[in-house]
């Protein structure tokens, strides 16, 4: 009887020091799928920026993402599904960027709200040009199609939320009114600056 006692722990399913290989393999496969889907959405942003929404095809997005055509059709049944995921990725990157800005500027700001808005326009014309072009395509399409109108409405809701947080943190008087007018001004400037290449 005593010789059986040491053997019991090695057969016990309670050993937590080493996870079973199947769940680890599944997690790796899931991570690869998530990474592949992210690459597809990033490629879609580039395709939208270069060709507009009308130019988005599973084949072109797959080529730009470096994945098989079946990978795009596996993750996205329709072209609108690709566009919706690209839009979500753009929105997440945008709000994450503004959250980082907000976290860095907790003390009295050295930048005015107007200066902040002009920085957004400058970034839209420069380092964020591809993402902003894709966003503009989605926004313009919203005037013609209810599917992209829903994406645009979600964008503007989130846009106003984060800008209101920033304006409030910067001590802007009547922040809701200032945000509405400033966001409108920034979007108008973006639609002028991008086509003219300013």
DOMI-513020 format. One record per residue: x, y, z of N, C-alpha, C in turn. Coordinates in steps of 0.02 Angstrom, whole numbers, plus 50000, padded with zeros to 5 digits. Layout:
N
n.xx; n.yy; n.zz; ca.xx; ca.yy; ca.zz; c.xx; c.yy; c.zz
X; Y; Z; X; Y; Z; X; Y; Z
...
***
This chain:
198
n.xx; n.yy; n.zz; ca.xx; ca.yy; ca.zz; c.xx; c.yy; c.zz
50039; 49940; 50000; 50000; 50000; 50000; 50041; 50062; 50000
50098; 50065; 50039; 50137; 50127; 50044; 50173; 50142; 49980
50191; 50092; 49941; 50227; 50104; 49878; 50182; 50135; 49825
50117; 50132; 49832; 50070; 50161; 49784; 50061; 50236; 49795
50074; 50260; 49853; 50062; 50331; 49869; 50104; 50377; 49825
50169; 50367; 49813; 50206; 50413; 49771; 50183; 50413; 49698
50156; 50359; 49675; 50135; 50356; 49605; 50071; 50395; 49592
50030; 50404; 49642; 49966; 50436; 49632; 49972; 50508; 49605
50015; 50551; 49629; 50019; 50619; 49602; 50037; 50620; 49527
50078; 50574; 49503; 50096; 50576; 49433; 50038; 50558; 49388
49989; 50522; 49414; 49930; 50504; 49374; 49872; 50551; 49387
49880; 50595; 49434; 49826; 50640; 49453; 49813; 50692; 49399
49749; 50706; 49387; 49732; 50759; 49338; 49737; 50828; 49370
49753; 50830; 49435; 49759; 50894; 49469; 49825; 50928; 49460
49872; 50899; 49422; 49938; 50930; 49411; 49930; 50991; 49366
49936; 51051; 49394; 49925; 51114; 49357; 49989; 51143; 49329
50046; 51111; 49342; 50110; 51140; 49319; 50119; 51134; 49244
50086; 51089; 49212; 50094; 51078; 49141; 50026; 51073; 49107
50006; 51123; 49067; 49940; 51119; 49035; 49940; 51065; 48982
49883; 51034; 48970; 49880; 50982; 48919; 49894; 51012; 48850
49924; 50974; 48806; 49945; 51001; 48741; 49887; 51023; 48696
49830; 50993; 48699; 49775; 51010; 48654; 49751; 51082; 48664
49736; 51104; 48726; 49716; 51175; 48733; 49770; 51224; 48711
49834; 51208; 48724; 49886; 51253; 48702; 49887; 51257; 48626
49881; 51202; 48592; 49880; 51202; 48519; 49819; 51241; 48494
49763; 51232; 48527; 49702; 51267; 48507; 49711; 51342; 48515
49742; 51363; 48570; 49754; 51435; 48582; 49799; 51463; 48528
49850; 51426; 48509; 49896; 51449; 48457; 49859; 51456; 48391
49816; 51408; 48375; 49778; 51411; 48313; 49729; 51471; 48315
49699; 51482; 48374; 49654; 51539; 48381; 49692; 51605; 48374
49751; 51609; 48402; 49791; 51670; 48396; 49809; 51682; 48323
49827; 51630; 48288; 49843; 51638; 48216; 49782; 51662; 48178
49724; 51636; 48195; 49662; 51658; 48161; 49648; 51732; 48175
49658; 51753; 48238; 49648; 51823; 48256; 49698; 51868; 48220
49761; 51847; 48219; 49813; 51885; 48183; 49797; 51889; 48108
49775; 51835; 48079; 49758; 51834; 48008; 49699; 51881; 47994
49649; 51880; 48037; 49592; 51923; 48029; 49612; 51997; 48035
49658; 52011; 48081; 49683; 52080; 48088; 49721; 52102; 48025
49762; 52058; 47997; 49797; 52074; 47935; 49749; 52087; 47878
49695; 52048; 47876; 49645; 52058; 47823; 49612; 52126; 47832
49593; 52144; 47893; 49562; 52210; 47905; 49610; 52267; 47888
49674; 52259; 47906; 49723; 52311; 47889; 49731; 52317; 47813
49732; 52261; 47779; 49736; 52262; 47706; 49674; 52296; 47676
49616; 52282; 47705; 49554; 52313; 47681; 49557; 52388; 47688
49586; 52413; 47742; 49593; 52486; 47751; 49634; 52515; 47694
49689; 52483; 47676; 49729; 52506; 47620; 49692; 52503; 47554
49654; 52450; 47543; 49616; 52443; 47481; 49562; 52497; 47478
49527; 52509; 47533; 49476; 52561; 47534; 49507; 52629; 47520
49565; 52643; 47550; 49598; 52707; 47539; 49619; 52716; 47466
49643; 52663; 47434; 49667; 52668; 47365; 49611; 52664; 47313
49561; 52622; 47325; 49512; 52607; 47273; 49441; 52626; 47291
49429; 52650; 47351; 49361; 52664; 47373; 49325; 52600; 47391
49264; 52608; 47416; 49226; 52549; 47437; 49207; 52506; 47377
49196; 52537; 47321; 49178; 52499; 47260; 49235; 52452; 47239
49296; 52469; 47255; 49353; 52429; 47235; 49370; 52372; 47283
49333; 52366; 47337; 49346; 52313; 47386; 49320; 52247; 47360
49365; 52199; 47352; 49347; 52131; 47335; 49384; 52083; 47381
49356; 52025; 47390; 49389; 51975; 47432; 49459; 51960; 47403
49463; 51954; 47337; 49525; 51936; 47304; 49579; 51990; 47315
49562; 52053; 47306; 49611; 52107; 47315; 49633; 52113; 47388
49586; 52107; 47433; 49603; 52112; 47504; 49648; 52053; 47524
49631; 51993; 47499; 49672; 51933; 47514; 49743; 51943; 47488
49749; 51968; 47428; 49816; 51980; 47399; 49856; 52028; 47442
49825; 52084; 47460; 49860; 52134; 47500; 49876; 52110; 47571
49835; 52065; 47597; 49847; 52038; 47665; 49896; 51981; 47664
49910; 51955; 47604; 49956; 51898; 47599; 49924; 51833; 47624
49859; 51827; 47615; 49823; 51767; 47636; 49786; 51739; 47576
49761; 51678; 47583; 49723; 51647; 47529; 49654; 51679; 47524
49624; 51674; 47465; 49556; 51698; 47455; 49509; 51663; 47504
49520; 51599; 47516; 49475; 51563; 47562; 49480; 51590; 47633
49536; 51619; 47652; 49542; 51649; 47719; 49496; 51710; 47725
49491; 51750; 47673; 49447; 51809; 47677; 49374; 51787; 47678
49357; 51737; 47638; 49287; 51715; 47637; 49269; 51676; 47700
49318; 51646; 47732; 49306; 51611; 47796; 49288; 51663; 47850
49326; 51717; 47854; 49316; 51767; 47907; 49260; 51816; 47889
49249; 51828; 47825; 49201; 51880; 47804; 49157; 51852; 47748
49093; 51845; 47762; 49047; 51818; 47712; 49036; 51867; 47655
49031; 51932; 47672; 49016; 51982; 47621; 49068; 52038; 47621
49066; 52077; 47569; 49109; 52136; 47564; 49093; 52184; 47621
49030; 52192; 47638; 49011; 52236; 47694; 49041; 52212; 47759
49047; 52147; 47769; 49078; 52120; 47829; 49152; 52142; 47833
49186; 52141; 47776; 49256; 52164; 47774; 49259; 52238; 47792
49215; 52277; 47761; 49214; 52350; 47773; 49197; 52365; 47846
49150; 52329; 47874; 49130; 52340; 47944; 49188; 52325; 47991
49226; 52271; 47978; 49282; 52255; 48021; 49339; 52306; 48012
49350; 52328; 47951; 49400; 52380; 47939; 49380; 52444; 47976
49316; 52461; 47973; 49291; 52521; 48008; 49301; 52514; 48083
49287; 52455; 48110; 49296; 52444; 48182; 49369; 52449; 48201
49413; 52423; 48159; 49485; 52428; 48174; 49508; 52501; 48172
49483; 52538; 48123; 49500; 52610; 48119; 49476; 52646; 48182
49414; 52633; 48202; 49386; 52666; 48260; 49424; 52648; 48324
49441; 52585; 48332; 49479; 52564; 48391; 49547; 52598; 48393
49581; 52602; 48336; 49647; 52635; 48334; 49639; 52709; 48351
49588; 52740; 48324; 49575; 52811; 48335; 49561; 52825; 48409
49515; 52787; 48439; 49498; 52800; 48509; 49556; 52782; 48555
49594; 52728; 48538; 49653; 52711; 48578; 49704; 52768; 48577
49714; 52797; 48518; 49761; 52852; 48511; 49739; 52912; 48554
49675; 52928; 48553; 49651; 52984; 48592; 49651; 52969; 48667
49641; 52906; 48686; 49645; 52888; 48757; 49718; 52897; 48781
49766; 52878; 48739; 49837; 52888; 48758; 49851; 52963; 48765
49825; 53004; 48719; 49834; 53076; 48723; 49804; 53101; 48789
49744; 53079; 48805; 49710; 53100; 48866; 49749; 53080; 48928
49776; 53020; 48929; 49815; 52997; 48986; 49880; 53036; 48994
49910; 53058; 48939; 49973; 53096; 48943; 49961; 53168; 48963
49901; 53193; 48955; 49887; 53264; 48967; 49838; 53273; 49025
49853; 53243; 49081; 49810; 53249; 49140; 49822; 53315; 49177
49882; 53343; 49171; 49896; 53407; 49204; 49868; 53463; 49160
49872; 53525; 49183; 49849; 53580; 49140; 49883; 53576; 49071
49843; 53576; 49019; 49871; 53564; 48953; 49913; 53622; 48926
49965; 53604; 48891; 50006; 53655; 48858; 49977; 53668; 48788
49930; 53628; 48768; 49898; 53633; 48703; 49826; 53654; 48712
49803; 53701; 48672; 49733; 53721; 48675; 49690; 53670; 48639
49626; 53673; 48649; 49580; 53626; 48614; 49583; 53639; 48539
49588; 53702; 48520; 49595; 53719; 48449; 49661; 53692; 48422
49715; 53699; 48460; 49780; 53671; 48439; 49777; 53596; 48432
49741; 53563; 48478; 49731; 53491; 48474; 49695; 53474; 48408
49642; 53510; 48392; 49604; 53498; 48331; 49648; 53507; 48269
49690; 53558; 48269; 49734; 53569; 48211; 49787; 53514; 48205
49808; 53487; 48262; 49855; 53431; 48261; 49821; 53369; 48229
49757; 53359; 48244; 49720; 53303; 48215; 49718; 53312; 48139
49704; 53372; 48115; 49701; 53384; 48043; 49770; 53372; 48012
49823; 53397; 48043; 49890; 53387; 48017; 49908; 53313; 48014
49891; 53275; 48066; 49904; 53203; 48065; 49863; 53168; 48011
49802; 53191; 48000; 49759; 53162; 47948; 49790; 53171; 47879
49822; 53226; 47869; 49853; 53240; 47804; 49921; 53207; 47797
49950; 53187; 47854; 50017; 53159; 47853; 50019; 53085; 47871
50040; 53071; 47932; 50053; 53002; 47952; 49992; 52957; 47953
49932; 52985; 47960; 49871; 52944; 47963; 49831; 52947; 47898
49863; 52970; 47845; 49827; 52982; 47782; 49789; 52921; 47756
49819; 52863; 47755; 49786; 52803; 47728; 49724; 52787; 47769
49731; 52786; 47835; 49674; 52771; 47878; 49618; 52823; 47869
49637; 52886; 47865; 49587; 52939; 47858; 49552; 52936; 47789
49590; 52920; 47737; 49558; 52911; 47672; 49506; 52855; 47674
49523; 52799; 47706; 49476; 52744; 47712; 49414; 52766; 47751
49426; 52803; 47806; 49370; 52828; 47846; 49326; 52874; 47805
49356; 52919; 47765; 49317; 52965; 47723; 49274; 52927; 47673
49301; 52874; 47645; 49263; 52833; 47597; 49201; 52804; 47631
49210; 52779; 47691; 49153; 52749; 47728; 49102; 52803; 47744
49124; 52861; 47766; 49078; 52915; 47783; 49040; 52939; 47722
49074; 52948; 47665; 49040; 52970; 47604; 48989; 52919; 47580
49006; 52855; 47587; 48960; 52802; 47565; 48897; 52801; 47608
48902; 52825; 47669; 48845; 52826; 47714; 48787; 52867; 47687
48801; 52915; 47645; 48748; 52956; 47615; 48706; 52915; 47565
48735; 52859; 47541; 48701; 52819; 47490; 48675; 52751; 47515
48704; 52725; 47569; 48687; 52657; 47590; 48675; 52653; 47665
48620; 52622; 47684; 48602; 52617; 47755; 48653; 52575; 47795
48685; 52526; 47762; 48734; 52485; 47798; 48793; 52526; 47822
48820; 52567; 47779; 48877; 52608; 47800; 48853; 52668; 47841
48790; 52686; 47834; 48763; 52740; 47876; 48764; 52718; 47950
48750; 52654; 47962; 48753; 52628; 48031; 48824; 52631; 48057
48873; 52614; 48015; 48944; 52618; 48036; 48962; 52690; 48052
48940; 52736; 48010; 48956; 52807; 48019; 48924; 52835; 48083
48863; 52815; 48095; 48829; 52839; 48156; 48866; 52816; 48218
48889; 52753; 48217; 48928; 52727; 48273; 48992; 52767; 48281
49025; 52781; 48225; 49087; 52821; 48226; 49075; 52887; 48260
49024; 52924; 48238; 49012; 52991; 48264; 48994; 52990; 48338
48958; 52938; 48359; 48942; 52931; 48429; 49006; 52924; 48471
49050; 52879; 48450; 49113; 52867; 48486; 49160; 52928; 48481
49160; 52960; 48423; 49201; 53019; 48412; 49182; 53074; 48461
49117; 53087; 48467; 49095; 53140; 48513; 49111; 53122; 48586
49104; 53058; 48604; 49120; 53037; 48672; 49192; 53053; 48690
49239; 53031; 48648; 49310; 53040; 48665; 49330; 53113; 48661
49304; 53150; 48611; 49321; 53221; 48606; 49292; 53259; 48666
49234; 53239; 48690; 49204; 53272; 48748; 49248; 53260; 48810
49274; 53200; 48817; 49320; 53185; 48872; 49382; 53230; 48868
49409; 53237; 48807; 49469; 53278; 48798; 49454; 53351; 48813
49399; 53377; 48786; 49381; 53447; 48797; 49370; 53461; 48872
49337; 53415; 48905; 49325; 53423; 48977; 49391; 53423; 49015
49435; 53376; 48998; 49501; 53373; 49031; 49542; 53435; 49018
49531; 53467; 48961; 49568; 53529; 48944; 49535; 53590; 48974
49478; 53581; 49007; 49445; 53637; 49040; 49407; 53682; 48992
49384; 53655; 48936; 49348; 53695; 48887; 49278; 53713; 48915
49261; 53778; 48910; 49194; 53800; 48931; 49143; 53774; 48881
49084; 53755; 48907; 49030; 53728; 48866; 49057; 53675; 48818
49089; 53624; 48847; 49122; 53572; 48808; 49077; 53539; 48755
49014; 53522; 48770; 48973; 53490; 48718; 48966; 53532; 48655
48954; 53597; 48663; 48948; 53641; 48605; 49015; 53648; 48569
49068; 53657; 48607; 49135; 53664; 48578; 49154; 53601; 48539
49138; 53543; 48566; 49154; 53480; 48532; 49116; 53474; 48466
49051; 53488; 48468; 49011; 53483; 48406; 49040; 53528; 48351
49054; 53590; 48368; 49078; 53636; 48316; 49150; 53619; 48295
49191; 53597; 48342; 49261; 53581; 48325; 49265; 53518; 48283
49227; 53467; 48301; 49226; 53405; 48261; 49202; 53421; 48190
49150; 53460; 48184; 49124; 53479; 48117; 49179; 53515; 48077
49214; 53562; 48111; 49267; 53599; 48077; 49323; 53551; 48055
49344; 53506; 48099; 49399; 53460; 48082; 49379; 53416; 48023
49319; 53389; 48024; 49297; 53346; 47969; 49294; 53386; 47904
49268; 53446; 47907; 49267; 53488; 47847; 49337; 53501; 47821
49383; 53517; 47865; 49452; 53529; 47844; 49484; 53466; 47814
49470; 53410; 47844; 49498; 53347; 47818; 49473; 53335; 47747
49410; 53349; 47734; 49382; 53338; 47667; 49408; 53390; 47617
49440; 53442; 47640; 49473; 53490; 47595; 49547; 53474; 47588
49580; 53461; 47644; 49652; 53451; 47646; 49673; 53387; 47608
49636; 53332; 47618; 49656; 53269; 47586; 49654; 53272; 47510
49599; 53294; 47479; 49598; 53295; 47406; 49648; 53343; 47375
49662; 53398; 47410; 49709; 53448; 47383; 49781; 53431; 47399
49791; 53381; 47441; 49859; 53360; 47459; 49896; 53412; 47499
49860; 53451; 47538; 49891; 53504; 47579; 49925; 53476; 47640
***
